[in-house]
Amino acid sequence: LLLGIRTINVEDVSKSILNHSARIQWDLLSTVGFAVEVPEAYVDPVTGLSGSGPSYMFAVIEGLADGGVKAGLPRDLALKLAAHTLYGAAKMVLETGTHPAKLKDDVQSPGGSSVYGMHKLESGGLKVVLRN
């Protein structure tokens, strides 16, 4: 849990959020990050997505940075660029409400490096692996 950065807290709606101590916890966690109420049936899928998701994103950052190093960038610069790239992309999804597929299409130039890179990622089954 990184306070002040971004946190995700999941509450089971079957537990009364009106309970005073639960309300205090909810208010506290909501001030430092994203909090959402979900039905109990969603707790396991949410845990899989947002509990394991950071690990996958760290691997993506590492992979992007490794590509930057391979292309000649110093490791510290490559890591910063990769991390800010994911941060900026996530921020665009959250702030615009636009579907990620549309944003992806919007930033790709015909015949550009992003199109070639996406074809490579998709031929390797990136989305299928993340979905499963």
C-alpha positions as CSV (number, residue, x, y, z in Angstrom):
1,L,0.0,0.0,0.0
2,L,1.6,3.2,-1.1
3,L,-0.1,6.1,0.6
4,G,-0.4,9.3,-1.4
5,I,0.4,7.5,-4.7
6,R,-2.5,5.3,-5.9
7,T,-4.2,2.7,-3.9
8,I,-7.2,0.5,-4.5
9,N,-9.5,-0.6,-1.8
10,V,-12.3,-3.0,-2.4
11,E,-15.2,-3.2,0.0
12,D,-17.8,-5.9,0.1
13,V,-21.2,-4.2,-0.1
14,S,-22.8,-7.0,2.0
15,K,-20.9,-5.3,5.0
16,S,-22.8,-2.2,6.0
17,I,-20.8,0.8,4.9
18,L,-23.0,2.8,7.3
19,N,-21.2,1.3,10.2
20,H,-19.3,4.1,11.8
21,S,-15.8,2.4,11.8
22,A,-16.3,1.2,8.3
23,R,-17.3,4.7,7.2
24,I,-14.1,6.1,8.8
25,Q,-12.0,3.5,7.0
26,W,-13.8,4.2,3.7
27,D,-13.3,8.0,4.1
28,L,-9.6,7.5,4.9
29,L,-8.8,5.2,2.0
30,S,-10.8,7.3,-0.4
31,T,-8.6,10.3,0.3
32,V,-5.4,8.6,-0.6
33,G,-6.5,6.6,-3.7
34,F,-9.3,5.0,-5.6
35,A,-11.9,3.1,-3.5
36,V,-14.8,1.1,-5.0
37,E,-17.7,-0.8,-3.5
38,V,-18.3,-4.1,-5.3
39,P,-20.6,-7.1,-4.7
40,E,-18.9,-10.0,-2.9
41,A,-19.0,-12.0,-6.2
42,Y,-16.5,-9.5,-7.7
43,V,-13.9,-9.6,-4.9
44,D,-11.9,-12.5,-6.4
45,P,-11.9,-11.1,-10.0
46,V,-11.0,-7.6,-8.6
47,T,-8.2,-9.2,-6.6
48,G,-6.8,-10.9,-9.7
49,L,-7.0,-7.8,-11.8
50,S,-5.8,-5.0,-9.4
51,G,-4.0,-7.2,-6.9
52,S,-1.8,-9.0,-9.6
53,G,-2.0,-6.2,-12.2
54,P,0.9,-4.1,-10.7
55,S,3.3,-7.1,-11.1
56,Y,2.3,-7.3,-14.8
57,M,2.8,-3.6,-15.3
58,F,6.2,-3.7,-13.6
59,A,7.2,-6.4,-16.2
60,V,5.9,-4.1,-19.0
61,I,7.9,-1.2,-17.7
62,E,11.0,-3.4,-17.4
63,G,10.5,-4.7,-20.9
64,L,10.0,-1.2,-22.4
65,A,13.1,0.0,-20.5
66,D,15.1,-3.0,-21.7
67,G,14.1,-2.0,-25.3
68,G,15.3,1.5,-24.6
69,V,18.6,0.3,-23.3
70,K,18.9,-2.0,-26.3
71,A,18.4,1.1,-28.5
72,G,21.2,3.0,-26.6
73,L,19.5,4.8,-23.8
74,P,21.0,4.8,-20.3
75,R,19.0,2.4,-17.9
76,D,17.8,5.1,-15.5
77,L,16.5,7.3,-18.4
78,A,14.9,4.3,-20.0
79,L,13.1,3.3,-16.8
80,K,11.8,6.8,-16.2
81,L,10.5,7.1,-19.8
82,A,8.9,3.7,-19.6
83,A,7.2,4.4,-16.2
84,H,6.0,7.8,-17.4
85,T,4.7,6.3,-20.6
86,L,2.4,3.9,-18.6
87,Y,1.4,6.6,-16.2
88,G,0.5,8.9,-19.1
89,A,-1.5,6.2,-20.9
90,A,-3.4,5.3,-17.7
91,K,-4.1,8.9,-17.0
92,M,-5.5,9.4,-20.5
93,V,-7.9,6.5,-20.1
94,L,-9.0,7.7,-16.7
95,E,-9.3,11.4,-17.6
96,T,-10.9,11.1,-21.0
97,G,-13.2,8.1,-20.4
98,T,-12.2,7.0,-23.9
99,H,-11.9,3.3,-24.6
100,P,-8.2,2.2,-24.7
101,A,-8.6,0.7,-28.2
102,K,-9.6,4.1,-29.5
103,L,-6.7,5.8,-27.8
104,K,-4.4,3.2,-29.2
105,D,-5.7,3.8,-32.7
106,D,-5.5,7.6,-32.2
107,V,-1.8,7.5,-31.4
108,Q,-0.7,5.2,-34.1
109,S,0.4,6.6,-37.5
110,P,-0.2,4.5,-40.6
111,G,3.0,2.6,-41.3
112,G,4.6,3.9,-38.0
113,S,6.6,2.2,-35.4
114,S,3.6,1.9,-33.0
115,V,1.6,-0.1,-35.6
116,Y,4.5,-2.4,-36.2
117,G,5.1,-2.8,-32.5
118,M,1.4,-3.6,-31.8
119,H,1.4,-6.2,-34.6
120,K,4.4,-7.8,-33.0
121,L,2.8,-7.7,-29.5
122,E,-0.5,-9.1,-30.8
123,S,1.1,-11.8,-32.8
124,G,2.8,-12.9,-29.5
125,G,-0.6,-13.1,-27.9
126,L,-0.2,-10.2,-25.5
127,K,-3.9,-9.5,-24.9
128,V,-4.8,-13.2,-24.7
129,V,-2.1,-13.8,-22.1
130,L,-3.3,-10.8,-20.0
131,R,-6.9,-11.9,-20.3
132,N,-6.1,-15.4,-19.1
